[in-house]
């Protein structure tokens, strides 16, 4: 399946379309199959948890961080 998705991404990219693959997989198999624009996201985009104290913060502002402004 990873190769099929990578091939689909390549075909659409050749047609001039912007493609982003968003996956819960964190094993790198999409990249190993040749996918170029992969976002590995596990959990919630709007909820973050501190790995030290387990404090949870929710942020529904758009953009959720300055790096995503205009995206």
Secondary structure, DSSP 8 states (H G I E B T S, - for coil): -HHHHHHHHHHHHHTT----EEES--SSHHHHTT-SSEEE--S-SSEEE-TTT--EEE---SSSSGGGTT-
